[in-house]
């Protein structure tokens, strides 16, 4: 994930500082992380741990005899380490794609982890006949909904030749990039639909100078799945029903984040109870 200028990390996840003042706005991905369960993560983490143990079995057995607590800690860290590595790689892919679209300096021209994904991104542009100078409306732009209290950064607004006419009139699409080493290029998850809807129905885009730009109407929203050897553009609904679901998730996330856990104090039995009265009541 990239780091927009207004974004900041907190103990409760990512928030955005409003350039025009006012309260901080919770990020769209923060909302979904706190309110939408991801059951796939449990078998994924189990597989990561199992593969790590099997791949390092002699050393794991040896360390288990010498330092069982240490090797247990090492094994338990593997899902988080793999998740963080994947997130870092995804951010670098996003940065490279953004630099290409904006004709900006390339972050690292020969990044061996990024290049397979970036090459698929170039294939996507070629297949759809996209000329960034003509078809790019915005890249890595932060949208905001002050009324609901959220903000988020969308990857691209691109004009695609999806019109129904014979000449294929170009239409504006909201596109979010997803990378993965293991998932198929056709794989999407329900929370992606809510994420795109949150971007789509945010009223404004924050310009670099901090002013508001009205969010343009889009013809559609899609996930651009980049894999090492494949690329697929998968349309999502991102409609009003999807936005209503996101608003519900937003309510849940805010509720969970603002619960005062210090007020959850165990009850203690009263000391003046009459055991005889209690036996009669039973």
C-alpha positions in Angstrom: 0.0 0.0 0.0 1.2 3.4 -0.9 1.5 6.3 1.6 -0.4 9.4 0.5 0.7 12.7 1.9 -2.3 13.2 4.2 -2.3 9.6 5.6 -0.9 8.8 9.0 -0.5 5.6 11.0 -2.2 5.4 14.4 -2.7 2.7 17.0 -6.2 2.2 15.4 -4.9 1.9 11.8 -4.6 4.5 9.0 -6.3 7.9 9.3 -6.2 10.9 7.0 -5.6 14.5 8.1 -8.0 16.8 6.3 -6.0 19.6 4.6 -8.8 22.0 5.2 -8.9 21.2 9.0 -11.6 19.4 10.9 -11.4 15.9 12.4 -9.2 13.1 11.0 -11.0 10.7 8.6 -10.7 7.0 8.9 -9.3 5.3 5.8 -11.4 3.0 3.7 -9.1 0.0 4.1 -9.0 0.6 7.9 -12.7 0.3 8.0 -12.7 -3.0 6.1 -9.8 -4.4 8.1 -11.7 -3.8 11.4 -15.2 -4.8 10.3 -15.1 -7.4 7.6 -14.0 -10.9 8.5 -11.5 -12.7 6.2 -11.9 -16.5 6.9 -9.4 -17.3 4.2 -6.6 -15.9 6.4 -6.9 -18.8 8.9 -6.1 -21.6 6.4 -3.6 -19.3 4.7 -1.7 -18.8 8.0 -1.8 -22.5 8.8 -0.4 -23.3 5.4 2.4 -20.7 5.8 3.4 -22.2 9.2 3.2 -25.8 7.9 5.3 -25.0 4.8 7.9 -23.2 7.0 8.2 -26.1 9.4 8.5 -28.7 6.6 11.0 -26.6 4.7 13.2 -26.2 7.8 12.5 -29.4 9.6 16.0 -30.5 10.7 16.7 -27.0 12.1 13.3 -26.8 13.7 13.7 -30.1 15.4 17.2 -29.2 16.6 16.1 -25.8 17.9 13.0 -27.3 19.6 15.4 -29.3 21.8 17.6 -26.3 22.6 15.3 -23.4 22.6 11.6 -24.4 22.3 10.3 -20.9 23.1 12.5 -19.3 20.6 11.6 -21.6 17.7 7.9 -21.4 18.6 8.1 -17.6 18.4 10.0 -17.8 15.1 7.3 -20.1 13.6 4.4 -18.0 14.8 6.0 -14.9 13.2 6.0 -16.4 9.7 2.5 -15.4 8.5 3.1 -11.8 9.6 6.5 -11.6 7.9 5.0 -13.0 4.7 2.0 -10.6 4.9 4.3 -7.6 5.4 6.6 -8.7 2.6 3.6 -9.0 0.2 2.4 -5.6 1.3 5.8 -4.0 0.7 6.0 -5.6 -2.8 2.5 -4.5 -3.6 3.4 -0.9 -2.6 6.5 -1.0 -4.9 4.4 -2.3 -7.8 1.9 0.5 -7.2 4.7 3.1 -7.1 6.1 1.8 -10.4 2.8 1.8 -12.1 2.0 5.3 -10.9 5.4 6.6 -12.0 4.8 5.1 -15.5 1.3 6.7 -15.8 2.6 10.1 -14.6 5.8 10.0 -16.6 7.6 10.5 -13.3 11.1 9.2 -12.3 11.0 5.4 -11.7 11.6 4.4 -8.1 13.8 1.4 -8.9 14.2 0.5 -12.5 15.6 -3.0 -12.0 13.6 -4.2 -8.9 13.5 -8.0 -9.7 10.4 -8.5 -7.5 8.4 -5.7 -9.2 9.3 -6.2 -12.8 7.1 -9.3 -13.5 4.0 -7.5 -12.2 4.9 -4.2 -13.9 5.3 -6.1 -17.2 1.7 -7.4 -16.8 0.6 -3.8 -16.1 2.2 -2.8 -19.4 0.3 -5.6 -21.2 -2.9 -4.3 -19.7 -2.2 -0.8 -21.1 -1.4 -2.2 -24.5 -4.4 -4.6 -24.7 -6.8 -1.8 -23.9 -5.1 0.8 -26.1 -4.5 3.1 -23.2 -2.4 6.2 -23.7 -1.8 7.8 -20.3 -1.5 11.3 -21.8 -5.0 10.9 -23.2 -6.8 8.4 -20.9 -5.5 9.0 -17.4 -7.8 11.2 -15.3 -6.1 10.6 -12.0 -3.6 8.4 -10.3 -3.2 7.8 -6.5 -5.8 10.4 -5.7 -7.3 10.7 -2.3 -11.1 10.9 -2.1 -13.0 12.1 1.0 -16.5 12.0 2.5 -16.4 14.4 5.4 -20.1 13.8 6.1 -19.5 10.2 6.9 -15.9 10.7 8.2 -13.8 8.6 5.8 -11.2 9.0 3.1 -9.2 6.7 0.9 -6.7 6.7 -2.0 -7.9 5.2 -5.3 -5.2 3.9 -7.7 -6.5 5.1 -11.1 -9.3 6.8 -13.0 -8.8 5.7 -16.6 -10.8 6.1 -19.7 -11.4 2.7 -21.3 -13.0 1.9 -24.7 -16.0 0.2 -23.2 -18.8 2.2 -24.9 -21.5 0.3 -26.7 -21.1 2.1 -30.0 -19.1 0.7 -32.9 -16.3 3.1 -32.3 -16.1 2.1 -28.7 -16.6 5.4 -27.0 -14.2 5.8 -24.1 -15.7 5.7 -20.6 -14.3 6.6 -17.2 -13.4 3.7 -14.9 -12.3 3.5 -11.3 -9.6 0.9 -11.0 -7.8 -0.6 -8.0 -4.7 -2.7 -8.4 -4.2 -5.9 -6.5 -1.1 -8.1 -6.5 -0.6 -11.7 -5.3 1.9 -14.5 -5.7 -0.6 -17.2 -5.0 -4.1 -16.2 -6.0 -5.5 -16.6 -9.5 -5.7 -13.5 -11.7 -9.5 -13.9 -11.6 -9.8 -13.9 -7.8 -11.7 -11.1 -6.1 -13.1 -10.8 -2.6 -16.4 -9.2 -1.5 -14.7 -6.4 0.4 -13.2 -5.2 -2.8 -16.7 -4.2 -4.0 -17.3 -2.2 -0.8 -13.9 -0.5 -1.2 -14.5 0.6 -4.7 -18.0 1.8 -3.8 -16.6 3.9 -1.0 -14.2 5.6 -3.5 -16.9 6.0 -6.1 -19.4 7.7 -3.9 -17.0 10.0 -2.0 -18.0 13.6 -3.0 -14.6 15.1 -3.4 -11.0 14.5 -4.4 -8.3 16.3 -2.6 -6.1 18.2 -5.0 -2.3 18.5 -4.2 -2.8 22.0 -3.0 -5.4 20.9 -0.5 -8.5 22.2 -2.3 -11.5 20.0 -3.2 -12.3 18.7 -6.7 -15.7 17.1 -7.3 -15.5 13.4 -7.8 -16.4 12.7 -11.4 -19.1 10.1 -12.3 -17.6 6.8 -13.5 -19.1 4.3 -15.9 -17.8 1.4 -13.9 -15.3 0.1 -11.2 -12.9 -2.8 -11.5 -10.0 -4.7 -9.9 -6.9 -5.0 -11.9 -5.3 -8.2 -10.8 -1.6 -8.3 -11.5 0.2 -11.6 -11.3 3.7 -12.6 -12.3 2.4 -14.2 -15.5 -1.1 -13.0 -15.9 -3.3 -9.9 -15.7 -7.1 -9.6 -15.6 -9.4 -6.6 -15.2 -12.4 -7.8 -13.2 -15.5 -5.5 -13.0 -17.2 -5.1 -9.6 -20.7 -3.8 -8.8 -19.6 -0.9 -6.6 -23.2 0.3 -6.7 -25.5 2.0 -4.1 -26.1 -1.3 -2.4 -22.4 -1.9 -2.1 -22.0 1.6 -0.7 -24.8 1.0 1.9 -22.9 -2.1 3.0 -19.7 0.0 3.3 -21.5 2.5 5.5 -22.6 -0.3 7.8 -19.0 -1.5 8.0 -18.0 2.1 8.7 -20.4 2.2 11.7 -19.1 -1.1 13.0 -15.4 0.0 12.6 -16.0 3.3 14.4 -17.9 1.6 17.2 -15.1 -1.0 17.8 -12.4 1.6 17.7 -14.0 3.9 20.2 -15.0 1.3 22.8 -13.4 2.2 26.2 -12.0 -1.1 27.3 -11.1 0.3 30.7 -14.7 0.4 31.6 -15.1 -3.4 31.2 -14.6 -4.2 34.9 -15.5 -7.6 36.4 -18.4 -7.5 38.9 -17.6 -8.5 42.5 -20.2 -10.3 44.6 -21.8 -8.1 47.4 -20.4 -8.8 50.8 -23.7 -8.4 52.7 -25.7 -11.2 51.2 -27.6 -13.4 53.6 -27.0 -17.1 52.6 -30.3 -18.1 54.3 -32.2 -15.7 52.1 -30.4 -17.0 49.0 -31.3 -20.6 49.8 -35.0 -19.7 50.2 -35.0 -17.9 46.9 -33.5 -20.9 45.1 
